[in-house]
Structure formats: C-alpha cells, structure tokens
Amino acid sequence: MMARALWTVAAGHCEIRTENLPQRAPGQALVRALASGVSRGTERLVLMGRVPDSQRDAMRCPFQAGDFPFPVKYGYSAVGVVEEGPDALLGRRVFVLHPHQDIFLAPVGMCIPVPDAVPDARAVLAANMETAVNILWDARPLAGERALVIGAGVVGLLVAALLARMPGMEVVVCDLDPRRRPMVEALGARFAAPEDAPADRDLVIHASADPAGLRRALELCAFEARIVEASWYGTREATLPLGEAFHARRLQIISTQVGAVAPAMRGRRTHGERMALALSLLADARFDSLVGPATPFADLAGAMPRLLNPPPGDAPPLCPLVTYG
C-alpha cells in the first residue's frame, strides 16, 4: 500500500514523498488520516533546521523518519480512523503521535480513541493539551493563587483555560498581540499587554518562547513565587537578570517538558492515560477558535513555510489544520 507523507528537505522547503507501507503486523492498526495539526513552535524550529545538535535525540518524535536537520519527516498530532486492526478499534477515530501522512501503521497501544464529543479538527489539539496538562502537574497550582500566563499561543491558552477552572484562581494572560484578547476572555481569563501585566503573581507560566518574556516573568513574581518554563528555544540562548530580586524573593524556575510524565503523577499515570485525559478535556467547543486555517494535505508542502512564518502584519495562526480527502 502506498502512503504519502510531508518531508522537510531543506531550510524553509518541504515536499510530499510517497512510501510503501509494510504488511500490517499483529498488534498494529492501519489508520487513515482525517486531520492533523501543525505545532507552530516546534515545527518552525524543524522547518528552519534549528534543532540543536545536543537535542536531536530528545526532539525525535514517534514514527519520525530521517534525521535532523534534513531531510526529516516530522509531526505529532494526527487524527484518523482505524481501517484494519483489533475489533475494539476497527472503524473508530483515534489520535496518534504521527507525522503528517495520509495513511500509516501504528502500534495499537499508541492509538488513543477520540471521544465522540470531540470533533476531528479539535482533536488535533490533543498533543498541545497533553503538554498543558503536564505543565499543570509540574506547576501544582493552588486554589486562590494569582496566576500569570506569558504567551497566548496554543499551549499558553490551554494552560490558562485549565487554570481558570480552579476555584478562586485569578488568571491573566500576557501577550504582545492585542488580537488575542477576545480569545483569552472567552476562555475565562483576563488579557494584558506586557507593560500592563499585574505584579505579585504567585504562579507564572512562561510560554512565549522569547527570553524577554522570561525576564518579564521575573519582574512580576511575588515572594517565593514559581515560574514554570514551558518554552523551547532551540539554538537560542536566554539571558536572565538573576543578580536582581531573584534570590531576595526566593523565586523558583521550574522546567517542564512533555516527554516525561511530571513527577507529581509519575508512577500513577502512564503516557497513554495522560493523553486520554487530554482528549477528554477537549470536549469544550470554545477550543475550536484555536484551530485553523485548514489546508488540504495535497497543498501542505507549499503552504507550510507561510503557515509557520507568516508575512509581517499577518495574524499568525494558532494551530494550523491539515485535512485529508
């Protein structure tokens, strides 16, 4: 059986390549893609060849082919229907951490059923929601805390939406783009420009992928506050003013990364259970505003550079959607 997949072949250049699928083995499912999502932060680094040499193993995604920087088949937000496999999955929609590809084989254990209440387009957010869940497990938020999320990208918005569900939690989202305000407010949080962001925050989630955002986080912390660093910088360095109030205020900077289950839940939840939780949390129609625009898979190679690096003045999409005929 022939399959088509997106490959990044040089900095800023992609192409669709065909490949032969092997015979399905016991324990595998044959999945035909319905939709996939583009993770703008990570996939932009891949597109531009900016994955650090020291992080190439850590950055590999399941079912990746090729090696960094190029050529490489990358991506991890696929939704499809099982055409061949065990009876329990046959004909069901599943989420799989798989690159952009129209039909593929995956181990049954990595095919997580999509709840009926979650449509295909919204389900592509599962990888981002899984990241947001892990961030909260690392952050360990408390009812009544004053929280600040810096960066209104997909992960930042999902984190803010989850924090806003907690009793007494005051949630502010800080971003450079005022066009994010309606989306932030619809998710139950308050919007602020960087210069207007409130101080004395007990918990700060930094998700802007800009060192300036992390420096601003240090300025806005209360005594013994926690900063959870959720950004990924690739080959860029982040310089911080740790000689100012960092020690006097006894601040903490906590790293978080979705590759491992956060310590708070490690040993009690598997990766599959964490993903199932993420999918269940997407049964909320407000998250539809985070997905789009839709690009047919056949046009993805030409569209990907524009989706990940839009022209100046254009509103960058949050989670571009890929559709499969």
C-alpha positions as CSV (number, residue, x, y, z in Angstrom):
1,M,0.0,0.0,0.0
2,M,1.3,3.4,-0.9
3,A,1.3,6.3,1.5
4,R,2.1,10.0,1.2
5,A,4.0,12.0,3.8
6,L,5.3,15.5,4.3
7,W,9.1,15.8,4.5
8,T,11.2,18.9,5.3
9,V,14.1,18.7,2.8
10,A,15.9,22.0,3.4
11,A,15.5,25.1,5.4
12,G,12.1,26.5,4.6
13,H,11.3,23.8,2.0
14,C,9.0,20.8,2.2
15,E,7.8,18.2,-0.3
16,I,5.3,15.3,-0.3
17,R,7.0,11.9,-0.7
18,T,5.5,8.5,-1.3
19,E,6.5,5.3,0.6
20,N,5.4,1.7,0.7
21,L,3.7,0.5,3.8
22,P,4.8,-2.9,5.0
23,Q,2.3,-5.6,5.8
24,R,0.4,-4.9,9.0
25,A,1.8,-6.9,11.9
26,P,-0.1,-8.3,14.9
27,G,-0.5,-5.5,17.4
28,Q,-0.6,-2.8,14.8
29,A,-3.5,-0.8,13.4
30,L,-3.8,0.7,9.9
31,V,-5.0,4.3,10.3
32,R,-6.3,6.6,7.5
33,A,-5.8,10.2,8.4
34,L,-8.7,12.6,8.8
35,A,-6.8,15.6,10.1
36,S,-3.5,16.7,11.6
37,G,-2.4,19.7,13.5
38,V,0.8,21.8,13.0
39,S,2.6,22.7,16.2
40,R,4.0,26.1,15.2
41,G,6.7,26.4,17.8
42,T,8.4,23.0,17.4
43,E,7.7,22.5,13.7
44,R,9.1,26.0,12.9
45,L,12.4,25.0,14.5
46,V,12.4,21.8,12.4
47,L,11.5,23.7,9.2
48,M,14.4,26.2,9.7
49,G,16.9,23.5,10.8
50,R,17.3,25.0,14.2
51,V,17.2,21.8,16.3
52,P,20.4,21.9,18.5
53,D,22.8,19.0,17.8
54,S,22.7,18.2,21.5
55,Q,18.9,17.8,21.5
56,R,18.4,15.8,18.4
57,D,17.6,12.6,20.2
58,A,15.3,14.3,22.7
59,M,13.5,16.1,19.8
60,R,12.7,12.9,17.9
61,C,9.0,12.3,17.6
62,P,7.4,8.9,17.3
63,F,7.5,7.5,13.8
64,Q,9.9,10.2,12.7
65,A,11.9,9.3,9.6
66,G,15.2,10.8,8.6
67,D,17.4,12.8,10.8
68,F,17.8,16.5,11.8
69,P,18.4,18.8,10.2
70,F,17.3,17.4,6.8
71,P,15.6,15.5,5.3
72,V,13.1,14.7,8.0
73,K,9.5,13.5,8.3
74,Y,8.1,15.2,11.4
75,G,4.9,15.9,13.2
76,Y,2.9,14.5,16.2
77,S,-0.8,15.5,16.0
78,A,-2.7,13.1,13.8
79,V,-6.4,12.0,13.9
80,G,-7.6,9.2,11.8
81,V,-9.9,6.2,11.5
82,V,-8.8,2.6,12.0
83,E,-9.3,0.6,8.8
84,E,-7.6,-2.5,9.9
85,G,-6.9,-3.7,13.5
86,P,-8.4,-5.2,16.6
87,D,-12.2,-5.2,16.8
88,A,-12.2,-2.8,19.7
89,L,-10.7,-0.1,17.4
90,L,-12.0,-1.0,14.0
91,G,-13.8,1.9,12.5
92,R,-13.1,4.2,15.5
93,R,-11.4,7.5,15.4
94,V,-8.1,7.6,17.1
95,F,-5.4,10.2,18.0
96,V,-1.8,9.1,17.2
97,L,1.5,11.0,17.7
98,H,2.4,10.6,14.0
99,P,3.9,12.9,11.3
100,H,1.7,14.4,8.6
101,Q,0.8,11.3,6.4
102,D,-2.3,10.2,4.7
103,I,-2.3,6.5,5.8
104,F,0.1,4.8,8.3
105,L,0.6,1.9,10.6
106,A,0.9,2.4,14.4
107,P,1.0,0.1,17.5
108,V,-2.4,-0.4,18.9
109,G,-1.3,1.0,22.3
110,M,-0.5,4.3,20.7
111,C,-3.9,4.7,19.1
112,I,-5.9,6.6,21.7
113,P,-9.7,6.7,21.0
114,V,-11.2,10.1,20.4
115,P,-14.3,10.8,22.5
116,D,-17.5,11.2,20.4
117,A,-17.9,14.7,21.9
118,V,-14.6,15.9,20.3
119,P,-14.7,16.6,16.5
120,D,-11.7,15.8,14.3
121,A,-10.5,19.4,14.0
122,R,-10.5,20.0,17.7
123,A,-8.9,16.6,18.4
124,V,-5.7,17.6,16.7
125,L,-5.1,19.8,19.8
126,A,-4.5,16.7,21.9
127,A,-0.7,16.9,21.9
128,N,-0.9,20.5,23.0
129,M,-3.5,19.7,25.6
130,E,-1.3,16.9,26.9
131,T,1.5,19.4,27.2
132,A,-0.8,21.8,29.1
133,V,-1.8,19.0,31.5
134,N,1.8,18.2,32.2
135,I,2.6,21.8,32.8
136,L,-0.1,22.0,35.4
137,W,1.2,18.8,37.0
138,D,4.6,20.4,37.2
139,A,3.2,23.8,38.4
140,R,1.0,22.3,41.1
141,P,-1.4,25.3,41.2
142,L,-3.4,26.1,44.4
143,A,-6.9,27.4,44.7
144,G,-6.9,31.1,45.1
145,E,-3.5,31.8,43.6
146,R,-2.8,34.7,41.4
147,A,-1.5,33.2,38.1
148,L,0.0,34.8,35.1
149,V,0.5,33.1,31.7
150,I,3.0,34.8,29.4
151,G,2.4,33.9,25.8
152,A,-1.0,33.4,24.2
153,G,-0.1,30.7,21.8
154,V,-1.9,27.4,21.8
155,V,-0.2,25.9,24.9
156,G,-0.5,29.2,26.8
157,L,-4.2,29.5,26.1
158,L,-4.9,25.9,27.0
159,V,-3.0,26.3,30.3
160,A,-4.9,29.5,31.0
161,A,-8.3,27.7,30.3
162,L,-7.4,24.9,32.7
163,L,-6.2,27.3,35.4
164,A,-9.4,29.4,35.1
165,R,-11.4,26.3,36.1
166,M,-9.8,26.2,39.6
167,P,-11.7,27.8,42.5
168,G,-10.7,31.3,43.3
169,M,-7.9,31.4,40.7
170,E,-7.1,34.8,39.2
171,V,-5.7,34.2,35.7
172,V,-4.2,36.8,33.5
173,V,-2.7,36.1,30.1
174,C,0.0,38.5,28.8
175,D,0.8,38.8,25.1
176,L,2.2,41.3,22.6
177,D,-0.7,40.8,20.2
178,P,-3.9,42.6,21.3
179,R,-5.8,40.4,18.8
180,R,-5.6,37.6,21.3
181,R,-7.8,39.4,23.8
182,P,-11.2,38.0,22.7
183,M,-9.9,34.5,22.7
184,V,-8.3,34.9,26.2
185,E,-11.5,36.4,27.6
186,A,-13.7,33.6,26.1
187,L,-11.6,31.1,27.9
188,G,-12.2,32.7,31.3
189,A,-9.0,34.7,31.8
190,R,-8.1,38.4,31.6
191,F,-5.8,39.8,28.9
192,A,-2.9,42.2,29.5
193,A,-0.2,43.8,27.3
194,P,3.3,43.2,28.7
195,E,3.6,46.7,30.1
196,D,0.2,46.3,31.9
197,A,0.7,42.8,33.3
198,P,0.0,42.7,37.1
199,A,2.8,42.1,39.6
200,D,2.9,40.0,42.7
201,R,2.0,36.8,40.9
202,D,2.2,33.5,42.9
203,L,2.5,31.4,39.7
204,V,3.8,32.3,36.3
205,I,3.7,30.0,33.3
206,H,6.1,31.2,30.6
207,A,5.1,30.0,27.2
208,S,6.2,32.9,24.8
209,A,9.4,31.2,23.5
210,D,11.1,34.6,23.9
211,P,13.7,35.2,26.6
212,A,12.2,38.7,27.0
213,G,9.1,37.0,28.3
214,L,11.1,35.1,30.9
215,R,12.8,38.2,32.1
216,R,9.4,39.9,32.4
217,A,8.2,36.9,34.5
218,L,11.0,37.5,37.0
219,E,9.8,41.1,37.4
220,L,6.2,40.2,38.1
221,C,6.7,37.5,40.7
222,A,5.6,37.7,44.4
223,F,7.8,36.4,47.2
224,E,8.6,32.7,46.8
225,A,6.7,32.5,43.5
226,R,7.1,29.7,41.0
227,I,8.0,30.3,37.3
228,V,7.3,27.2,35.1
229,E,9.3,27.5,32.0
230,A,7.3,25.9,29.2
231,S,9.1,27.5,26.2
232,W,11.5,25.8,23.9
233,Y,14.3,28.0,22.5
234,G,16.1,25.6,20.1
235,T,19.6,27.1,19.5
236,R,18.9,30.4,21.1
237,E,20.2,31.4,24.5
238,A,18.2,33.0,27.2
239,T,20.0,35.5,29.4
240,L,18.4,36.4,32.8
241,P,19.0,39.1,35.4
242,L,19.4,36.7,38.3
243,G,21.5,39.2,40.2
244,E,18.5,41.4,41.0
245,A,15.5,40.2,43.1
246,F,15.8,36.5,42.1
247,H,17.5,35.5,45.4
248,A,15.9,38.0,47.7
249,R,12.4,36.9,46.7
250,R,13.4,33.2,46.8
251,L,12.0,32.6,43.3
252,Q,11.9,29.2,41.6
253,I,12.3,28.5,37.9
254,I,10.8,25.0,37.1
255,S,11.5,23.3,33.8
256,T,8.7,21.3,32.2
257,Q,8.7,19.0,29.2
258,V,6.1,16.7,27.9
259,G,8.4,13.8,27.1
260,A,8.2,12.6,30.7
261,V,5.2,12.5,32.9
262,A,5.6,15.2,35.6
263,P,6.9,13.9,38.9
264,A,3.6,14.7,40.7
265,M,1.9,12.0,38.7
266,R,4.8,9.8,37.6
267,G,4.2,6.2,38.5
268,R,0.4,6.9,38.8
269,R,-0.4,7.8,35.2
270,T,1.0,6.4,32.0
271,H,1.6,8.4,28.9
272,G,-1.5,6.8,27.4
273,E,-3.6,7.8,30.4
274,R,-2.3,11.3,30.2
275,M,-3.2,11.5,26.5
276,A,-6.7,10.1,27.2
277,L,-7.2,12.8,29.8
278,A,-6.1,15.5,27.4
279,L,-8.6,14.3,24.8
280,S,-11.4,14.3,27.3
281,L,-10.6,17.9,28.3
282,L,-11.1,18.9,24.6
283,A,-14.9,18.3,24.9
284,D,-15.3,22.1,25.0
285,A,-16.4,24.0,21.9
286,R,-14.5,27.1,23.0
287,F,-11.3,25.5,21.9
288,D,-12.5,25.5,18.2
289,S,-11.2,29.1,18.0
290,L,-7.6,27.8,18.4
291,V,-7.7,25.6,15.3
292,G,-7.3,26.8,11.7
293,P,-6.9,27.8,8.9
294,A,-7.5,24.5,7.1
295,T,-5.1,23.4,4.4
296,P,-5.6,20.3,2.2
297,F,-2.8,17.8,2.7
298,A,-2.1,17.9,-1.1
299,D,-1.2,21.6,-0.7
300,L,0.7,21.3,2.6
301,A,4.3,21.3,1.2
302,G,3.8,24.8,-0.4
303,A,1.8,26.2,2.4
304,M,3.9,25.1,5.4
305,P,6.6,27.9,5.2
306,R,3.8,30.5,5.1
307,L,1.9,28.9,8.0
308,L,5.0,28.7,10.2
309,N,6.5,32.1,9.2
310,P,3.6,34.3,8.0
311,P,4.4,37.6,6.3
312,P,4.8,40.7,8.6
313,G,1.4,42.1,9.5
314,D,-0.5,38.9,9.1
315,A,-2.0,37.4,12.2
316,P,-0.1,34.2,12.9
317,P,-2.4,31.1,13.1
318,L,-2.5,29.3,16.4
319,C,-2.8,25.7,15.3
320,P,-3.0,25.3,11.5
321,L,-5.2,22.4,10.5
322,V,-4.4,19.8,7.8
323,T,-7.3,18.0,6.2
324,Y,-7.2,14.7,4.3
325,G,-9.5,13.8,1.5
